[in-house]
Amino acid sequence: MTEFLSLLKKSGAYKTVKADLKGDRLSHAYLILCKDKKYLKSVLRVFAKLIVCEKDDPCGECRSCRLIDQGIFPDVREYPVKGEQIVKDDIVSLIEESFLKPVEGDRKIFLLNNAESMNAVAQNKLLKTLEEPPENTVIILSATGEYSLLPTVRSRVKTITVEEFSPEELFDAIQDNFPDKDRLKTAIACGDGTVGTAETLYGDEDFLRATEFTKDLILNMQSSKDLPKFSKRLTAEKIDFSEFLSVFEITLRDMLCNLSGGKPINGELFSQVKDAVGFNVGAILYINDKIREARRRIKANANAQMLSDWFLFSVLEGKHKWSK
């Protein structure tokens, strides 16, 4: 995934390992924290390429890079071997392999994907190798979070974090894969700064229904007599209320940005709602407060029907209150 390689090269985590490599201070073990669970393995492979690529920077095209992408480069071993959980047998294999000399390069690299899946037995088995690895061995773990890893494991690795990417960085990196650019911008804006979530939202029919519902609500919910129709639609179309809140919040942000003289992020969706009546600055800020309150109520397991009815009424209330 070349575009993902170019994106990750901009991260602080990548620059840290690259500096370690160039300064001849490469750690024997790294823990790479990244929220993008869908691409954790891709993240690991980028760092493996950084270490073994035939050029100064991973090119993604040389023999070494291509073999790493295929999972068959002889000096790079990936775990788990089967399934999604790293087990004791994986660690036993790693330890045995670590004593073998590299075949093509000067290092053996071990990639442990989804490291938080390791149970205590597997983690304890790994400890000695993390502390005293054979010469020219590099172990790289990836995880979405570190707290399921034992403190003894965390203390033996250098932990670095792949930060969230900005909407602009994500769009520039992956736009060529998606024909509907405005739909992609909406997905990115409603995501969490990761490639995986942006891709998932782009193809999520629930997300698309939430977008259409948001647009219709902004344009056509004018009074309390419209409430039953929109409330019924939320239920009938099985629209995810949290996704609706996210799309609504992003759309309101674009409307507020426009009122302040800025440039909206999602041009297509904004162009369809920009002439909606009643959404002045005061109303938008009021409704944004209600969106935050709705999220708190979701976490508190509020009744779904009552919550949606309350929120829809609050939207009308905000428009009415600030129209005076």
C-alpha positions in Angstrom: 0.0 0.0 0.0 2.2 2.8 -1.3 0.0 5.6 -0.2 0.1 4.3 3.3 3.9 4.2 3.2 4.0 7.9 2.1 1.5 8.8 4.9 3.4 7.0 7.6 6.7 8.7 6.6 5.3 11.9 7.9 4.7 10.6 11.4 6.8 11.3 14.4 7.1 7.6 15.1 8.7 7.0 11.7 11.1 9.9 12.1 12.2 8.6 15.5 13.1 5.1 14.2 14.7 6.6 11.1 16.9 8.8 13.3 17.8 5.9 15.5 18.8 3.9 12.5 20.9 6.7 11.0 22.5 7.4 14.4 23.5 3.8 14.9 21.3 3.6 18.0 18.5 1.4 16.8 16.7 -0.1 19.8 16.6 -3.9 20.1 12.8 -3.6 20.7 10.1 -1.1 19.9 6.4 -0.9 20.7 4.5 1.0 18.0 1.2 2.3 19.3 -1.4 3.0 16.6 -5.2 3.4 16.7 -5.6 2.0 13.2 -6.2 -1.7 14.0 -7.0 -2.4 10.4 -3.5 -1.5 9.3 -1.4 -2.5 12.3 0.4 -5.1 10.2 1.0 -2.5 7.4 2.5 -0.2 10.1 4.9 -3.0 11.2 5.9 -3.7 7.6 6.8 -0.1 7.0 9.2 -0.1 9.9 10.7 -3.4 8.7 11.2 -1.8 5.3 12.8 1.2 6.9 15.5 -1.1 8.4 16.2 -3.3 5.4 15.3 -1.3 2.3 18.1 -1.2 -0.3 17.7 2.6 -0.4 18.1 5.2 2.3 14.3 5.4 2.7 11.7 2.6 2.1 10.9 2.8 -1.6 8.1 0.2 -1.5 9.4 -1.1 -4.8 12.8 -2.8 -4.4 13.0 -6.6 -3.9 13.3 -6.3 -0.1 10.2 -4.1 0.2 8.2 -6.2 -2.1 9.1 -9.4 -0.3 8.2 -7.8 3.1 4.8 -6.7 1.7 4.2 -10.4 0.7 5.4 -11.6 4.1 8.2 -13.7 2.7 11.4 -11.8 3.2 13.7 -14.3 4.8 15.1 -12.0 7.6 11.6 -10.8 8.7 9.3 -13.0 10.7 5.7 -12.1 11.4 3.6 -13.2 14.4 1.0 -14.5 15.1 1.5 -17.3 12.6 -2.2 -18.3 12.8 -5.2 -16.3 13.7 -5.1 -12.9 15.4 -3.8 -13.8 18.9 -0.1 -14.2 19.7 0.3 -17.4 21.7 3.1 -19.2 23.5 4.1 -21.3 20.5 4.6 -18.0 18.5 7.1 -16.8 21.1 8.9 -20.2 21.2 9.3 -19.9 17.5 10.5 -16.4 17.7 13.2 -17.3 20.3 14.4 -20.2 18.2 14.5 -18.1 15.1 16.4 -15.3 16.8 19.5 -17.5 17.3 19.7 -18.1 13.5 22.0 -15.8 11.5 20.4 -13.4 9.0 20.1 -14.8 5.5 20.3 -11.6 3.3 21.0 -8.7 5.6 22.7 -7.9 8.9 19.7 -8.1 11.1 16.8 -10.5 12.0 13.5 -8.6 12.5 10.5 -10.0 14.3 7.1 -8.3 13.9 4.5 -9.0 16.6 1.2 -7.7 15.4 -1.7 -6.9 17.8 0.7 -7.4 20.7 -2.1 -6.6 23.3 -3.6 -10.0 22.3 -0.7 -11.8 24.1 -1.8 -13.5 27.3 0.5 -13.4 30.4 2.1 -16.7 29.6 3.3 -15.6 26.2 4.4 -12.2 27.5 6.5 -13.7 30.3 8.0 -16.1 27.8 9.1 -13.1 25.7 10.7 -11.2 28.6 14.2 -12.6 28.6 14.6 -12.2 24.8 13.4 -8.6 25.1 15.9 -8.0 27.8 18.9 -9.8 26.3 18.2 -10.5 22.6 20.7 -12.2 20.4 23.0 -9.9 18.5 21.5 -8.1 15.5 18.0 -8.9 16.5 15.2 -6.3 16.4 11.7 -7.0 17.8 8.9 -4.7 16.8 5.5 -5.0 18.5 2.3 -3.1 17.4 -0.7 -2.4 19.4 -3.7 -0.1 19.6 -3.0 0.4 23.3 -0.4 -0.6 25.8 -2.3 -1.2 29.0 -2.9 -4.9 28.4 0.8 -5.4 28.2 2.7 -6.3 31.4 4.7 -3.5 33.0 7.7 -5.8 32.6 7.2 -5.9 28.9 6.6 -2.2 28.5 9.8 -1.4 30.5 11.9 -3.4 28.0 10.8 -1.7 24.8 11.0 1.7 23.3 7.5 3.0 23.0 6.6 5.3 20.2 3.2 6.5 19.0 1.8 7.0 15.5 -0.3 10.1 15.8 -3.6 10.8 14.2 -3.3 12.1 10.7 -4.9 15.4 9.7 -7.9 15.3 7.3 -5.7 16.9 4.7 -3.0 14.3 5.0 -5.4 11.5 4.9 -7.3 12.8 1.9 -4.1 13.5 -0.1 -2.8 10.0 0.6 -5.8 7.9 -0.2 -8.0 10.0 -2.5 -6.9 8.2 -5.7 -8.6 5.0 -4.4 -12.1 6.6 -4.0 -14.2 8.0 -6.9 -16.5 10.1 -4.7 -14.2 12.7 -3.2 -16.8 14.6 -1.2 -18.1 11.4 0.3 -14.5 10.5 1.2 -14.1 14.0 2.9 -17.2 13.3 5.0 -15.9 9.9 6.0 -12.5 11.4 7.0 -14.0 14.3 8.9 -16.2 11.9 10.9 -13.4 9.4 11.5 -10.6 9.2 14.0 -7.6 10.3 12.0 -6.8 6.8 10.7 -6.9 5.3 7.2 -8.9 2.2 8.3 -11.8 4.2 9.8 -12.0 6.5 6.8 -12.2 3.5 4.4 -14.8 1.8 6.6 -17.0 4.8 6.8 -16.7 5.5 3.1 -18.3 2.1 2.3 -20.6 2.0 5.3 -24.3 2.0 4.1 -25.3 3.0 7.7 -23.0 6.0 7.4 -24.5 7.0 4.1 -28.1 6.8 5.5 -27.0 9.0 8.4 -25.6 11.6 5.9 -28.8 11.7 3.9 -30.9 11.9 7.1 -28.8 14.8 8.3 -29.2 16.7 5.1 -32.9 16.2 5.0 -33.3 17.2 8.7 -31.4 20.4 8.2 -33.4 21.4 5.2 -36.9 20.2 6.0 -37.5 19.9 9.8 -39.1 23.3 10.4 -41.6 22.8 13.2 -42.7 20.4 15.9 -45.2 18.9 13.5 -42.3 17.5 11.6 -40.8 15.7 14.6 -42.8 12.5 14.4 -41.8 12.0 10.8 -38.1 12.3 11.5 -38.2 10.3 14.7 -40.0 7.5 12.9 -37.5 7.6 10.1 -34.6 7.2 12.5 -36.1 4.0 13.7 -37.5 2.7 10.3 -34.2 3.1 8.5 -32.1 1.9 11.4 -29.9 4.9 11.3 -27.1 4.7 13.8 -27.7 7.6 16.2 -24.0 8.1 17.0 -23.1 8.3 13.3 -25.9 10.8 12.7 -24.5 13.0 15.5 -21.0 12.8 14.0 -22.3 13.8 10.5 -24.5 16.5 12.0 -21.7 17.9 14.0 -19.3 18.1 11.0 -22.0 19.7 8.9 -22.7 22.3 11.6 -19.0 23.0 11.8 -18.9 23.7 8.1 -21.9 26.0 8.4 -20.3 27.9 11.2 -17.0 28.1 9.4 -18.8 29.6 6.4 -20.6 32.2 8.6 -17.2 33.2 10.0 -15.7 33.7 6.6 -13.8 30.4 6.4 -13.8 27.5 3.9 -16.0 24.5 4.6 -14.3 21.1 4.6 -17.0 19.1 3.0 -17.9 21.2 0.0 -20.5 19.0 -1.5 -22.6 18.3 1.6 -22.3 22.0 2.7 -23.4 23.2 -0.8 -26.7 21.3 -0.3 -27.5 22.7 3.1 -25.9 26.2 3.0 -29.2 27.9 2.4 -31.1 26.1 5.3 -33.2 28.5 7.4 -32.6 29.1 11.1 -29.0 27.9 11.5 -27.3 31.1 12.6 -24.2 31.2 14.9 -26.3 31.1 18.1 -28.4 28.2 17.0 -25.4 26.2 15.8 -23.5 26.7 19.1 -26.6 25.7 21.0 -27.2 22.6 19.0 -23.5 21.6 19.3 -24.0 21.7 23.1 -26.9 19.4 22.7 -24.8 17.0 20.6 -22.3 16.7 23.4 -25.1 16.2 25.9 -26.6 13.5 23.7 -23.2 11.6 23.6 -23.1 11.7 27.4 -26.6 10.3 27.5 -25.6 7.5 25.1 -22.8 6.5 27.4 -25.3 6.5 30.3 -27.5 4.0 28.3 -30.4 6.4 27.9 -33.5 5.1 26.2 -32.8 5.3 22.5 -36.3 6.5 21.4 -36.6 9.1 24.2 -33.0 10.3 23.5 -33.7 10.8 19.8 -37.0 12.6 20.4 -35.3 14.9 23.0 -32.5 15.7 20.6 -34.7 16.4 17.6 -36.8 18.7 19.8 -33.6 20.4 21.0 -32.6 21.2 17.4 -35.9 23.0 16.8 -35.6 24.7 20.2 -32.2 26.0 19.3 -33.4 27.4 15.9 -36.4 29.0 17.5 -34.5 30.5 20.5 -31.9 32.2 18.4 -34.2 33.4 15.7 -35.5 36.1 18.0 
